[in-house]
Amino acid sequence: MNYRQLGRYGIRLSEVGLGGWLTQGRTLSDDATTQIVHRAFELGINFFDTADVYHSGASERSLGKAVKSLKREDLVIATKCYFPMSDGVNDRNLSRKHITESLHASLKRLGQDYVDLYQFHRFDPTTPLDETVRAIDDLIRQGKALYWGVSEWPAERIAELVAVAKELNAHPPVSNQPLYNMLARGIEPHIMPTCQRNGMGLVVFSPLAQGILTGKYAPGKPPPKGSRGADDKSNMFMKDLLSDATLTKVDQVRRLAAEHGFELPRFALAWCLRHSAVTSVIIGATSVEQLEMNARASGAAVDDALWAQAEELLA
């Protein structure tokens, strides 16, 4: 496993991180989560990502149980807040009240004294940025979080956030967690350069496009039984990707990758890591075997000409 600094900051994350969005606390039992997390740790993965809203806190609780016996200093644990966690009028958004109470609740579910990275899940138009920045700065000074960042924020809001933190002499945001994969490159024109200019590292989610870039979905055929695509509770964000046109292109990339000795998932993850702005790709895993194959994307050497061929097929 290779490691990269998170933007310009000193903390180092594994190039492949493990997330729990649709798995931990939902489709996986706590025992299965523990088995996968421990195997990830053995493979050198140190970055584990979750969020309070993932299955109403169940993902954090499951991850907390899984890492309990691991050496805390060797882990980089990240979680998030923003989305409503109840019907409470203040149990949402990025007010000082919600940020403070959300982090304390996450720490309790995770069984931790602090998190390494605390992320704001979406931009909040209802709360002044200075209130949000002061709240997280206070929590960092209290030792409840070491670093902070954002997820799925537009470029102009990221730039504004950095400026506010500088004006307040507060700890600046160090990371952004956006959607990024071979089929979704929307961050490249503005968001990626904005993060680079401000020294922020990218920890990207859905690098396999909800599983589309695993090659398990074939054009003209229904999604395999037991797959995410066949689960109406899980496939809400991938239905547009299941068109025959997209799947045909993906199959062409799969064949190209195979000709050069790469499984498609490993190839697609390495594609994200080809860019120095990307610190880590966050994968999900429902089995140790799946985890082991995807972890091999770290350090994969791919010729630039091969990337160009793949991108031409997907154009």
C-alpha positions, 0 to 999 in steps of 0.5 A, spaced: 500 500 500 502 506 498 500 513 502 499 520 500 499 526 504 492 530 504 494 536 500 499 540 503 498 537 510 502 532 514 497 527 515 498 521 510 492 516 507 492 510 504 491 511 496 485 506 497 480 507 503 475 503 506 468 507 506 461 504 509 456 508 505 451 502 503 455 496 507 457 497 514 451 497 519 446 495 513 448 490 508 453 487 512 453 484 519 458 487 525 462 481 524 463 481 517 464 489 517 470 487 523 473 481 518 473 486 512 476 492 516 481 488 519 483 485 513 484 492 510 488 494 516 493 488 514 493 490 507 495 497 509 489 501 509 489 506 514 483 511 512 476 509 514 470 513 512 463 514 514 458 519 516 453 520 521 447 519 516 449 513 514 443 508 516 442 513 522 448 512 525 449 504 524 455 505 520 459 509 525 457 504 530 459 498 526 465 501 524 467 503 531 466 496 533 471 494 528 476 498 529 476 497 537 482 492 537 486 496 532 492 501 534 488 508 534 495 511 532 495 507 526 488 509 523 485 515 520 478 515 521 473 520 518 466 522 519 461 527 517 455 531 519 450 536 515 444 532 514 438 531 518 439 526 524 431 527 527 425 531 526 429 536 531 429 543 528 436 544 529 438 537 528 441 539 521 445 543 517 451 547 519 450 551 525 454 551 531 449 547 535 448 542 530 456 541 528 458 541 536 452 536 538 453 531 531 461 531 533 459 529 540 454 524 538 459 521 532 464 520 537 460 516 542 457 511 536 465 510 534 467 509 541 473 514 540 476 520 543 477 524 537 476 523 529 482 525 524 478 528 519 471 531 520 467 533 514 461 537 512 457 533 508 454 539 503 454 546 503 449 550 508 446 556 505 442 557 511 448 558 516 453 564 515 460 561 513 464 564 519 459 561 524 461 554 521 468 555 521 468 558 528 465 552 530 469 547 527 475 551 529 473 550 537 472 543 536 479 542 533 482 546 539 478 542 544 482 536 541 475 533 538 477 533 531 484 533 528 483 536 521 476 538 517 474 538 510 468 538 506 464 534 501 460 535 494 461 543 495 461 547 489 468 550 487 466 558 489 464 556 496 470 552 497 474 558 495 469 562 500 470 558 505 478 558 505 478 565 505 473 566 511 478 561 515 484 565 513 480 572 515 478 568 522 485 566 523 482 559 524 484 552 522 483 551 514 479 546 511 484 540 508 480 536 504 474 535 499 470 529 498 467 529 491 464 524 486 469 522 481 470 516 477 471 515 469 464 516 468 463 522 472 469 527 471 465 534 473 470 536 478 476 537 473 474 544 470 473 548 477 473 544 483 479 540 483 484 546 481 480 550 487 482 545 491 489 544 489 490 552 489 488 551 496 492 545 498 486 541 499 487 533 498 481 530 494 478 523 498 474 521 492 467 517 493 464 512 488 470 511 484 467 505 481 461 509 479 456 505 484 459 498 481 458 500 474 466 500 473 467 493 476 464 490 469 459 486 473 453 489 469 452 487 461 449 491 456 442 488 454 442 484 461 438 485 467 443 486 473 445 480 477 441 478 483 444 480 489 447 486 486 446 493 488 443 495 481 438 489 482 436 493 489 431 498 489 434 501 495 441 502 493 440 503 486 437 510 486 444 513 484 446 509 478 439 507 474 442 512 469 448 509 468 445 502 467 443 504 460 446 499 454 450 505 451 454 506 457 455 499 459 457 497 452 462 503 453 464 500 459 465 493 456 470 496 451 474 499 457 474 492 460 476 488 454 482 494 453 484 493 461 484 485 460 489 486 454 494 489 459 493 485 465 488 489 469 481 487 472 477 493 470 476 495 478 483 495 479 484 499 472 478 504 474 481 506 481 488 507 478 485 512 473 483 516 479 489 515 482 493 517 476 492 525 478 496 527 484 490 532 486 487 525 489 489 523 495 485 517 496 479 513 493 474 510 497 471 503 496 466 499 499 467 492 500 462 486 501 467 481 501 475 480 503 476 478 496 473 484 493 477 488 498 483 485 496 483 485 489 481 493 489 487 494 494 491 492 489 490 499 485 495 502 489 501 503 486 499 500 479 503 502 473 499 504 467 502 508 461 499 514 459 497 512 452 493 506 455 489 512 459 488 516 453 485 509 449 480 508 455 478 515 455 477 515 448 472 509 448 468 513 454 468 519 450 
